[in-house]
Amino acid sequence: MTTTWSPDAPGVLRLPSGRTVRGRGLRRPLPGGPAPEYGVYLLGSPPPATAWDADWLRWPDFRLPKDRTAAAATLARVWTRSATERVEVACGGGRGRTGTALACLAVLDGVPQGEAVAYVRAHYDRHAVETPWQRRYVRGFQRPAGHPAAGHP
């Protein structure tokens, strides 16, 4: 039995494959409903502890991940786990870093790199991916070695 997010729940992005990932801003209260089963937190300093499995990507506000290899591997893990679990990706405001990560997930899911930002803006938040360097990061984002073909669990 899968326990993924409902596609119409607040902050949930539905990828073309049908996988769902919740994006959110940590400065806002935790949304109602079920808790995540796995979360990735994109912050300049360690996030607060959670009751669920979580990873931290060191990613300062308005910037890019400090370790891009670790970011690609972590986002591949998010993509894989989102097939059967409630997974969330969050930063302080839920738009710049979160939108950038969600656009990279869209690339992993088969959306062309040049279309991924528009996809996330259309299906998650119209202000997602805030800076020119975040947009360039998405355009250059590559699947990590060994990542399965898009659309296949």
C-alpha positions as CSV (number, residue, x, y, z in Angstrom):
1,M,0.0,0.0,0.0
2,T,1.4,3.4,-0.9
3,T,1.2,6.3,1.5
4,T,2.0,9.1,-0.9
5,W,0.5,12.6,-0.7
6,S,-2.9,13.4,-2.2
7,P,-2.2,15.5,-5.4
8,D,-4.6,18.2,-4.2
9,A,-3.1,18.6,-0.7
10,P,-1.5,22.0,0.0
11,G,2.0,22.4,-1.4
12,V,2.0,19.1,-3.3
13,L,3.7,18.9,-6.7
14,R,2.5,16.0,-8.9
15,L,5.2,14.9,-11.3
16,P,4.4,13.6,-14.7
17,S,5.0,10.0,-13.5
18,G,2.3,10.5,-10.9
19,R,4.8,10.7,-8.0
20,T,3.9,13.4,-5.5
21,V,6.3,15.5,-3.3
22,R,5.2,18.2,-0.9
23,G,7.1,21.5,-0.9
24,R,6.8,23.9,2.0
25,G,8.3,26.8,3.8
26,L,9.6,26.1,7.3
27,R,8.7,29.5,8.5
28,R,5.0,28.6,8.2
29,P,3.2,26.0,10.5
30,L,3.3,22.4,9.5
31,P,0.2,21.7,7.3
32,G,-2.6,19.6,8.7
33,G,-3.0,16.0,7.7
34,P,-0.5,13.2,7.8
35,A,3.1,13.8,8.6
36,P,5.9,13.2,6.1
37,E,7.7,9.9,6.2
38,Y,10.9,11.5,4.8
39,G,11.9,15.1,4.5
40,V,14.9,16.9,3.0
41,Y,15.6,20.4,4.4
42,L,17.5,22.9,2.3
43,L,19.0,25.3,4.8
44,G,22.3,27.1,5.6
45,S,22.3,25.6,9.1
46,P,21.0,22.3,10.5
47,P,17.2,22.0,10.6
48,P,15.3,21.3,13.8
49,A,14.7,17.7,14.7
50,T,11.7,15.9,13.1
51,A,9.7,12.9,14.1
52,W,10.3,11.4,10.7
53,D,13.4,10.4,8.7
54,A,15.2,13.5,7.4
55,D,18.2,14.7,5.6
56,W,19.8,18.2,5.6
57,L,21.3,19.7,2.5
58,R,23.5,22.7,3.3
59,W,22.0,25.2,1.0
60,P,22.1,28.9,2.0
61,D,19.2,31.2,1.2
62,F,19.1,32.5,-2.4
63,R,22.1,30.3,-3.3
64,L,22.9,26.8,-4.5
65,P,23.7,23.6,-2.6
66,K,27.2,23.7,-1.1
67,D,27.8,20.1,-2.3
68,R,26.2,19.5,-5.7
69,T,27.1,15.8,-5.8
70,A,25.4,15.2,-2.4
71,A,22.5,17.3,-3.6
72,A,22.0,15.2,-6.8
73,A,22.2,12.0,-4.7
74,T,19.8,13.2,-2.1
75,L,17.3,14.4,-4.8
76,A,17.5,11.0,-6.5
77,R,16.6,9.5,-3.1
78,V,13.7,11.9,-2.8
79,W,12.5,10.9,-6.2
80,T,12.8,7.1,-5.4
81,R,11.1,7.4,-2.0
82,S,8.3,9.5,-3.4
83,A,7.0,6.5,-5.3
84,T,5.7,4.9,-2.1
85,E,6.2,7.4,0.7
86,R,5.0,10.9,1.8
87,V,8.1,13.0,1.1
88,E,8.6,16.7,1.6
89,V,11.2,19.2,0.5
90,A,11.4,22.4,2.4
91,C,13.5,25.6,2.9
92,G,12.7,28.8,4.9
93,G,10.1,30.3,2.5
94,G,9.3,27.3,0.3
95,R,10.0,29.0,-3.0
96,G,13.6,29.5,-4.1
97,R,15.5,26.5,-2.8
98,T,12.5,24.3,-2.6
99,G,11.3,25.3,-6.1
100,T,14.8,24.6,-7.4
101,A,14.9,21.2,-5.8
102,L,11.4,20.4,-7.1
103,A,12.5,21.5,-10.6
104,C,15.4,19.1,-10.3
105,L,13.0,16.3,-9.3
106,A,11.0,17.2,-12.4
107,V,14.1,16.6,-14.5
108,L,14.7,13.3,-12.8
109,D,11.1,12.5,-13.7
110,G,11.7,13.2,-17.4
111,V,10.8,16.8,-17.8
112,P,13.4,18.4,-20.1
113,Q,15.9,20.6,-18.2
114,G,14.8,23.7,-20.1
115,E,11.1,23.2,-19.2
116,A,11.5,22.1,-15.5
117,V,11.3,25.6,-14.0
118,A,8.1,26.4,-15.9
119,Y,6.6,23.1,-14.9
120,V,7.2,23.8,-11.2
121,R,5.9,27.3,-11.5
122,A,2.7,26.0,-13.3
123,H,2.1,23.1,-10.8
124,Y,3.6,24.3,-7.5
125,D,4.2,28.0,-7.1
126,R,4.4,30.7,-9.8
127,H,7.3,32.3,-7.9
128,A,9.3,29.2,-7.5
129,V,13.0,29.2,-8.4
130,E,13.9,32.8,-7.5
131,T,17.3,33.6,-8.9
132,P,19.1,33.4,-12.3
133,W,21.7,31.0,-10.9
134,Q,19.0,28.7,-9.5
135,R,17.4,28.6,-13.0
136,R,20.9,27.8,-14.5
137,Y,21.4,25.1,-11.9
138,V,18.2,23.4,-13.0
139,R,19.1,23.8,-16.7
140,G,22.4,22.0,-16.0
141,F,21.0,19.4,-13.6
142,Q,22.0,15.9,-14.6
143,R,20.7,12.5,-13.3
144,P,23.2,10.9,-11.0
145,A,24.9,7.8,-12.4
146,G,22.7,4.7,-11.9
147,H,19.5,6.7,-11.6
148,P,16.7,4.7,-13.3
149,A,15.0,5.9,-16.5
150,A,12.5,8.7,-15.9
151,G,9.0,7.6,-15.1
152,H,10.1,4.1,-13.8
153,P,10.3,3.3,-10.1
